[in-house]
Amino acid sequence: MKKILIVDDEPNIVMTLEYTFKKNNFEVFIARDGQEALDIVKTVYPDIIILDIMMPMVDGYATIEQIKSNDKLSNTKIIFLSAKNKESDIEKGISLGADAYLTKPFSIKKVIEKVTELLK
């Protein structure tokens, strides 16, 4: 079973994604901020992470930098899912190592397609 970590401080988004991925046979882990995500990836090595940028404590940019510096997570795919939709935001996300960048509001169908594509 593939493992997915959803990192977002917006409860409605977390619930929607959690429900969808459980229905699609994923083992789902939830973090409400970057620090919680960094604690989780110390023991769980997710196949893919859906990561918000604007969060309390540790933001998505700092979170991806920490994840990318961990060799055990080198094969983990990361999708930024953010309301930050300027070209410069997207470029920054990709330059930090994200495999994809989707903007909010999002289509759940697009998120599933992107996750499926990255995990092939």
N, C-alpha and C positions, 0 to 999 in steps of 0.2 A: 504494500500500500504506500503510495506517495505521500510525503509529508509536506504540508504547506504552513507557513507562518504568516499570519495576517497582523500587520502592525499599523494601527490607526486609533486615534483618540475619539472618533465619532461613532457612538454606539450603533446607530442605524446601519452604517456602512459595514461595521464588523459583523453584525447579525446577518445581514444579507449575504455577505461573502461566506461566512461560516456555514450557513444553511446550504448554500449552493455547492460548496466544495465537499461537505459531508455527503450530500446527495450524489455527488460524482465520485464517491469512494476515496476521498482523501482523508488522511489523519490530519486534523486541523488544530493548530496552536494559535493562541491569541496573545498579543501584547498591546497595551494601550499607550505606550510611549517607547522611545528608542532604548532607554535604559532597561526596561522590562524585556525588550527583544534581545538585547545583548546578554542578559541573564539566561534567557531561554536557549540561545544558540550555543551556550557552553556545554549543554547536556543533550540537546536535540539538534541533529544536523538535518535541517529541512532541505528538501529537493528544490523548493522555490519559496521566495519571500515576496509578499506584496507589501510595499512600504510607503507610508505617507511621508510627506516632508515636514509640514508644519504641525509639530507636536510639542507638548510640555517636556521638560527635563532635557532629553537629548533629541535633537531633530533628525530627520531622515538623512540629511547629508553627513552628519557626524556618525550616524549609525552605519551607513554603508561603508564609510572609511574603515571603521572598526572591523566590520564583517570581512571586508576585502583583505585585511591584514592578517586574517586567521587562515592558515594553510588548510585546516580541516574543512573549511567552508569554501574552498576554491571552486568546487563544482556546483555550488548553490547558485541558482538563477535568481535574479532580483528584478522585480518590476516596480518602478515608482508609480504610485497612483495618487495624484496630487491636484489640488485646485490651482497650483502655480502653473499657468499655461503659456507664459511668454517663451519665445524662442530661446532666450538666454537661460531660463530655468531648465528647459528640456536639455539644452546642450550641456549644462552643468551636471545634470543627473546622469547623462550618458557618459560624460568624461570621468565621472567618479566610479564608473563601472557597472551601471545599471544595464541590464539586457534589454529593457523596454521601458517606455515612459508613456503612461496613459493619463489623461486628464479627467478631472471631475467637472461636471457630472459625467458619469460613465455608464456604458451599456454593459450589463452583466454578461451578455453574449460575447462582447469583444474581450472582456477579461478572460473568460473561459477559453476562447480561441487562442489568445496570446499565451496563456499558461500551457495549453495543449501543445502549441507550436514549440515553445521553449523546452518542453520536457521530452520531445521526440528524440 
